[in-house]
Amino acid sequence: MAEAAATTKLAEIILKRIRSRGDITFASFMESALYEPDLGYYTSPGRKVGAEGDFYTSMNVHSAFGRLISREIGRFWELLGSPDSFTVAEAGAGGGQLAQDILDAIAEENPACYAHLTYRLIEKEPSLQQAQAARLERHAGHLAWSSPQELAGGALKFTGCVISNELFDAMPVHLVEMTDEGLREVFVSADANGFRERLLAPSTPELEAYLRKFDVRLMPGQRAEINLAAPAWIASAAATLERGFVLTIDYGYLSEELYTPQRRNGTLLCYHKHSTNEDPYQLVGEQDITTHINFSSLIEAGNDGGLAAVWYGEQYRFLMGVGLIEELMKLVAQAKDEQESLKHRLAIKKLMLPEGGMGDTFKVLIQAKGVENPQLLCMRKWGMGL
């Protein structure tokens, strides 16, 4: 991973930047690789998700995913007293697929909630707004848009919920490694052949403070990722909500499981055309770079901002609690033939099964503000409290 030839326009730009200004943290490199205007992985044209892209997310597997989330959102509305103004803010809304599935389901199954609903799409890439508006045209009267800066700046205030699906795993992370001399941070340098890593003193004392906070003891030679952006984002969401919920779906673990010695090289993975590798310095701007998230940091940051963690568990537990089996039975009953029925069954199997499916890789965290002891749908039978 220590060196790679520049193979893209963005790689050349970053290399030139490093050569003129000096080494950068891995977090800065990852920020550029993913979000450099017009050239970063998420800010450049092209389909990223689904069969034609580089990876799948749960919403691409079956529309039932969004439909089931919509039921918990309806429950949020009830628990908040069925307010006249209810906002669902989706962070990292992408092409609007999840928004469409959620809005279609609420319009059909919960018209009373739909009548009071504003769906606010929050996306870093401004060019996506036009595509979102076109996809969600039938819900035009219920749509609004905001930038991540508006969320972070505290300008937004509403009652409702903030939801995200695979948002945190694509936030830039600091890479650290434990050495015989103590903790060092991975910096990205450049030589004649391209990118090269250097281990230097940490760029900020926050990195060692983070490891102390979660009682993480790295072994000599062990690497780990530290996401300082995630707790800051949760703090913004907490400040934005007057009352309501934050629903996070992503892959990751609590800190004691995330930072075990077995993960000697951390969790960083790159995705390109449905294949994975561990080299972020190739195909810069053309491959996704992701890491597993530390749910303990989201819970802690939420607590500091007045968000109580009310439910945490595997995706399959969440989906079962909100009605996955009933949804599958309905889909199978409505299928026009055995082939369509099989398609539904296989897709939902992928959503819930571990080992090759998404059922236990993905976790769900629900945090609440201003709602005492909420009884959520996901707590039914299959639910797992904290």
C-alpha positions as CSV (number, residue, x, y, z in Angstrom):
1,M,0.0,0.0,0.0
2,A,3.0,2.2,0.5
3,E,3.4,3.4,-3.1
4,A,1.5,3.5,-6.3
5,A,1.9,5.1,-9.7
6,A,-0.4,8.0,-10.6
7,T,-3.0,6.7,-13.0
8,T,-5.7,9.3,-13.0
9,K,-6.0,13.1,-13.5
10,L,-7.0,13.5,-9.8
11,A,-3.9,11.5,-8.7
12,E,-1.7,13.9,-10.7
13,I,-3.4,16.9,-9.1
14,I,-2.9,15.5,-5.5
15,L,0.7,14.5,-6.2
16,K,1.4,18.0,-7.5
17,R,-0.2,19.5,-4.4
18,I,1.9,17.4,-2.1
19,R,5.1,18.2,-3.9
20,S,4.4,21.9,-3.7
21,R,2.9,22.2,-0.2
22,G,4.2,19.1,1.7
23,D,2.9,15.8,3.0
24,I,-0.8,15.5,3.9
25,T,-2.7,13.3,6.3
26,F,-4.4,10.3,5.0
27,A,-7.7,12.0,5.9
28,S,-6.9,14.9,3.6
29,F,-6.0,12.4,0.8
30,M,-9.2,10.5,1.3
31,E,-11.2,13.8,1.3
32,S,-9.7,14.7,-2.1
33,A,-10.1,11.2,-3.5
34,L,-13.8,11.1,-2.7
35,Y,-14.9,14.7,-2.8
36,E,-12.6,16.8,-4.9
37,P,-14.9,19.1,-7.0
38,D,-15.8,17.4,-10.3
39,L,-13.1,14.7,-10.0
40,G,-13.6,12.9,-6.7
41,Y,-15.4,9.6,-6.6
42,Y,-18.6,11.0,-5.3
43,T,-18.4,14.4,-7.0
44,S,-17.8,13.1,-10.6
45,P,-20.3,12.0,-13.1
46,G,-21.2,8.3,-13.4
47,R,-23.2,5.6,-11.7
48,K,-21.7,4.4,-8.4
49,V,-24.3,2.1,-7.0
50,G,-26.1,-1.0,-8.3
51,A,-25.3,-3.5,-11.1
52,E,-23.7,-0.8,-13.3
53,G,-21.7,0.8,-10.5
54,D,-19.1,-0.4,-8.0
55,F,-21.2,-1.7,-5.1
56,Y,-24.7,-2.4,-3.8
57,T,-26.4,-0.9,-0.8
58,S,-29.5,-2.3,0.8
59,M,-31.8,0.1,-1.0
60,N,-30.6,-1.3,-4.4
61,V,-31.4,-4.8,-3.4
62,H,-35.2,-4.4,-3.0
63,S,-37.7,-1.5,-2.5
64,A,-39.0,-3.3,0.6
65,F,-36.0,-1.9,2.4
66,G,-37.3,1.7,2.1
67,R,-40.8,0.6,2.7
68,L,-39.9,-1.0,6.0
69,I,-37.9,2.1,7.1
70,S,-41.0,4.2,6.3
71,R,-43.0,2.2,8.8
72,E,-40.6,3.1,11.6
73,I,-40.7,6.8,10.4
74,G,-44.5,6.6,10.7
75,R,-43.9,5.4,14.3
76,F,-41.6,8.3,14.9
77,W,-44.4,10.7,13.8
78,E,-46.9,9.1,16.2
79,L,-44.4,9.1,19.1
80,L,-43.8,12.8,18.6
81,G,-47.6,13.4,18.9
82,S,-48.4,13.5,15.2
83,P,-47.2,17.1,14.7
84,D,-48.5,19.3,11.9
85,S,-44.9,19.9,10.7
86,F,-42.8,16.7,10.4
87,T,-39.4,16.7,8.6
88,V,-37.5,13.6,7.4
89,A,-34.0,14.7,6.5
90,E,-32.0,12.2,4.6
91,A,-28.2,12.8,4.7
92,G,-26.3,11.5,1.7
93,A,-29.5,11.1,-0.3
94,G,-27.6,10.3,-3.6
95,G,-29.8,9.6,-6.6
96,G,-33.0,9.6,-4.5
97,Q,-33.8,5.9,-4.6
98,L,-34.3,5.5,-0.9
99,A,-36.3,8.7,-0.7
100,Q,-38.6,7.4,-3.5
101,D,-39.2,4.1,-1.7
102,I,-39.9,5.8,1.6
103,L,-42.2,8.5,0.2
104,D,-44.1,6.1,-2.1
105,A,-44.7,3.8,1.0
106,I,-45.8,6.6,3.3
107,A,-48.1,8.1,0.7
108,E,-49.7,4.7,0.2
109,E,-49.8,3.3,3.8
110,N,-49.8,6.4,6.0
111,P,-51.6,9.3,4.2
112,A,-52.1,11.2,7.5
113,C,-48.4,11.3,8.1
114,Y,-47.7,12.1,4.4
115,A,-50.0,15.1,4.6
116,H,-47.7,16.8,7.2
117,L,-44.4,15.5,5.8
118,T,-41.5,17.5,4.3
119,Y,-38.7,15.3,2.9
120,R,-35.4,17.2,3.0
121,L,-32.6,15.8,0.9
122,I,-29.1,16.7,2.1
123,E,-26.3,15.9,-0.4
124,K,-22.8,17.1,-0.8
125,E,-22.9,16.9,-4.6
126,P,-25.2,19.8,-5.8
127,S,-25.6,18.4,-9.4
128,L,-27.7,15.5,-7.9
129,Q,-30.6,17.9,-7.0
130,Q,-32.0,17.9,-10.5
131,A,-31.9,14.1,-10.7
132,Q,-33.5,13.8,-7.3
133,A,-36.3,16.2,-8.3
134,A,-37.0,14.3,-11.5
135,R,-37.1,10.9,-9.7
136,L,-39.4,12.3,-6.9
137,E,-41.6,14.4,-9.2
138,R,-44.8,12.9,-7.9
139,H,-43.9,14.1,-4.4
140,A,-42.8,17.6,-5.5
141,G,-44.9,19.4,-2.9
142,H,-43.2,17.5,0.0
143,L,-39.6,18.1,-1.0
144,A,-36.9,20.5,0.2
145,W,-33.1,20.6,-0.1
146,S,-30.2,21.6,2.1
147,S,-26.4,21.4,1.9
148,P,-24.4,19.6,4.6
149,Q,-23.0,23.0,5.6
150,E,-26.6,24.1,6.5
151,L,-27.0,21.0,8.7
152,A,-23.6,21.6,10.3
153,G,-24.1,25.3,10.7
154,G,-27.2,25.0,12.9
155,A,-29.3,27.0,10.5
156,L,-31.9,24.1,10.2
157,K,-34.3,23.5,13.1
158,F,-37.1,21.0,12.9
159,T,-39.1,18.3,14.6
160,G,-38.8,14.9,12.9
161,C,-36.0,12.6,12.1
162,V,-32.6,12.5,10.4
163,I,-31.8,9.3,8.5
164,S,-28.8,8.0,6.7
165,N,-27.8,4.8,4.9
166,E,-24.1,4.3,4.4
167,L,-23.1,7.9,5.1
168,F,-20.4,7.5,7.8
169,D,-18.4,4.8,6.1
170,A,-17.4,7.2,3.3
171,M,-16.3,10.0,5.6
172,P,-12.5,10.7,5.6
173,V,-10.6,9.0,8.3
174,H,-7.2,9.5,10.0
175,L,-5.0,6.4,9.8
176,V,-2.8,5.6,12.7
177,E,-0.3,2.9,13.5
178,M,1.2,1.8,16.8
179,T,5.0,1.7,16.7
180,D,7.7,1.0,19.3
181,E,8.1,4.8,19.6
182,G,4.3,5.2,20.3
183,L,1.4,6.2,18.2
184,R,2.1,7.5,14.7
185,E,-0.2,8.9,12.0
186,V,-0.1,7.9,8.3
187,F,0.8,10.8,6.1
188,V,0.8,10.7,2.3
189,S,4.0,11.8,0.6
190,A,5.1,11.8,-3.0
191,D,8.3,10.6,-4.8
192,A,9.2,10.1,-8.4
193,N,7.1,6.9,-8.6
194,G,3.9,8.4,-7.0
195,F,2.4,8.2,-3.6
196,R,4.3,7.0,-0.6
197,E,3.2,6.7,3.0
198,R,5.2,8.1,6.0
199,L,4.6,7.5,9.7
200,L,4.8,10.8,11.5
201,A,3.7,12.3,14.8
202,P,-0.1,12.7,15.0
203,S,-1.4,15.8,13.4
204,T,-3.8,16.5,16.3
205,P,-3.9,15.4,19.9
206,E,-7.5,14.4,19.2
207,L,-6.3,11.1,17.8
208,E,-4.7,9.9,21.0
209,A,-7.6,11.4,23.0
210,Y,-10.0,9.4,20.9
211,L,-8.2,6.1,21.6
212,R,-8.1,6.9,25.3
213,K,-11.8,7.7,25.3
214,F,-12.8,4.3,24.0
215,D,-10.0,2.5,25.9
216,V,-8.4,1.3,22.7
217,R,-5.0,-0.4,23.1
218,L,-3.4,-1.0,19.7
219,M,-0.7,-3.7,19.4
220,P,2.7,-2.8,17.9
221,G,2.3,-2.8,14.1
222,Q,-1.5,-2.6,14.3
223,R,-3.3,0.1,12.2
224,A,-6.6,1.7,12.9
225,E,-8.9,4.3,11.4
226,I,-10.2,7.2,13.4
227,N,-13.2,9.1,12.1
228,L,-13.3,12.5,13.7
229,A,-16.0,13.8,11.3
230,A,-18.7,11.3,12.5
231,P,-19.1,12.5,16.1
232,A,-19.1,16.1,14.8
233,W,-21.9,15.2,12.3
234,I,-24.0,13.6,15.1
235,A,-23.5,16.7,17.2
236,S,-24.9,18.8,14.2
237,A,-27.9,16.4,13.9
238,A,-28.6,16.7,17.6
239,A,-28.5,20.5,17.4
240,T,-30.8,20.5,14.3
241,L,-33.5,18.4,16.0
242,E,-35.9,20.2,18.3
243,R,-37.5,16.9,19.0
244,G,-37.1,13.6,17.2
245,F,-34.9,10.8,16.1
246,V,-31.7,10.0,14.3
247,L,-31.7,6.7,12.4
248,T,-28.3,5.5,11.2
249,I,-27.7,2.4,9.0
250,D,-24.1,1.5,8.3
251,Y,-21.5,-1.2,8.7
252,G,-19.3,-1.2,11.7
253,Y,-19.1,-2.3,15.3
254,L,-18.9,-1.0,18.9
255,S,-15.3,0.1,19.7
256,E,-14.3,-3.0,21.6
257,E,-15.1,-5.2,18.6
258,L,-13.8,-2.7,16.0
259,Y,-10.3,-2.3,17.4
260,T,-9.5,-5.9,18.2
261,P,-5.9,-7.1,17.5
262,Q,-7.3,-9.4,14.9
263,R,-7.9,-6.4,12.7
264,R,-4.2,-5.7,12.4
265,N,-4.6,-3.6,9.2
266,G,-7.8,-1.9,10.2
267,T,-10.9,-2.1,8.0
268,L,-10.2,0.2,5.0
269,L,-11.5,-1.3,1.8
270,C,-11.8,0.1,-1.8
271,Y,-14.5,-0.8,-4.2
272,H,-14.3,-0.8,-8.0
273,K,-16.7,-2.7,-10.4
274,H,-17.9,-4.9,-7.5
275,S,-14.4,-6.1,-6.6
276,T,-12.5,-5.0,-3.5
277,N,-8.9,-4.1,-2.8
278,E,-6.9,-2.5,0.0
279,D,-4.9,0.0,-2.1
280,P,-6.4,3.5,-1.9
281,Y,-3.6,4.9,-4.0
282,Q,-4.7,3.3,-7.3
283,L,-7.6,4.5,-9.5
284,V,-7.8,7.7,-7.4
285,G,-11.2,9.3,-7.9
286,E,-12.5,6.2,-9.7
287,Q,-12.8,3.8,-6.8
288,D,-14.7,4.1,-3.5
289,I,-12.8,4.1,-0.2
290,T,-14.6,3.0,2.9
291,T,-14.1,2.0,6.5
292,H,-16.2,0.3,9.2
293,I,-17.6,2.9,11.6
294,N,-17.3,3.0,15.4
295,F,-20.9,3.0,16.7
296,S,-19.6,3.8,20.2
297,S,-18.4,7.2,19.0
298,L,-21.9,7.9,17.5
299,I,-23.6,6.9,20.8
300,E,-21.1,9.0,22.9
301,A,-21.4,12.1,20.6
302,G,-25.2,11.7,20.7
303,N,-25.3,11.5,24.5
304,D,-23.2,14.7,24.7
305,G,-25.8,16.5,22.4
306,G,-28.9,15.3,24.1
307,L,-29.6,12.2,21.9
308,A,-30.3,9.1,23.9
309,A,-29.4,5.8,22.2
310,V,-32.7,3.8,22.3
311,W,-31.9,0.9,20.0
312,Y,-28.8,-0.7,18.4
313,G,-28.7,-4.0,16.6
314,E,-28.1,-5.9,13.3
315,Q,-30.0,-4.9,10.2
316,Y,-31.9,-8.2,10.1
317,R,-33.2,-7.6,13.7
318,F,-34.4,-4.2,12.7
319,L,-36.1,-5.4,9.5
320,M,-37.8,-8.3,11.3
321,G,-39.1,-6.0,14.0
322,V,-40.6,-3.5,11.5
323,G,-42.4,-6.2,9.5
324,L,-40.1,-8.0,7.1
325,I,-41.8,-11.3,7.2
326,E,-45.3,-9.8,6.6
327,E,-43.9,-7.7,3.7
328,L,-42.3,-10.8,2.1
329,M,-45.6,-12.8,2.5
330,K,-47.5,-9.9,0.8
331,L,-45.0,-9.7,-2.0
332,V,-45.1,-13.4,-2.7
333,A,-48.9,-13.4,-2.6
334,Q,-49.0,-10.6,-5.2
335,A,-46.3,-12.0,-7.5
336,K,-47.6,-12.7,-11.0
337,D,-45.6,-15.9,-11.4
338,E,-43.0,-18.1,-9.6
339,Q,-40.1,-16.3,-11.2
340,E,-41.2,-13.0,-9.6
341,S,-41.9,-14.7,-6.3
342,L,-38.4,-16.2,-6.3
343,K,-36.9,-12.8,-7.2
344,H,-38.5,-11.2,-4.1
345,R,-37.5,-14.1,-1.8
346,L,-33.8,-14.0,-3.0
347,A,-33.6,-10.2,-2.6
348,I,-35.0,-10.2,0.9
349,K,-32.8,-13.1,1.8
350,K,-29.8,-10.9,0.9
351,L,-31.1,-8.1,3.1
352,M,-31.4,-10.2,6.2
353,L,-28.9,-13.2,6.0
354,P,-25.4,-13.0,7.5
355,E,-22.4,-14.4,5.8
356,G,-22.7,-13.1,2.3
357,G,-25.9,-11.2,2.9
358,M,-26.3,-7.8,4.6
359,G,-28.2,-9.0,7.7
360,D,-25.5,-8.7,10.3
361,T,-22.8,-6.7,8.4
362,F,-25.0,-3.7,8.7
363,K,-26.1,-2.3,12.0
364,V,-28.9,0.1,12.9
365,L,-28.7,2.8,15.6
366,I,-31.7,4.8,16.6
367,Q,-31.2,7.9,18.9
368,A,-34.0,10.0,20.3
369,K,-34.2,13.6,21.5
370,G,-37.1,14.9,23.7
371,V,-38.9,11.5,23.6
372,E,-39.0,9.5,26.8
373,N,-38.6,5.7,26.5
374,P,-40.0,5.4,23.0
375,Q,-41.6,2.1,22.0
376,L,-40.3,1.5,18.5
377,L,-41.6,-1.0,16.0
378,C,-38.1,-2.6,15.8
379,M,-38.4,-3.5,19.5
380,R,-41.1,-6.0,18.8
381,K,-40.0,-9.6,19.4
382,W,-36.9,-9.4,17.3
383,G,-35.8,-6.1,18.8
384,M,-32.6,-5.9,20.9
385,G,-32.3,-3.1,23.4
386,L,-29.0,-1.5,24.4
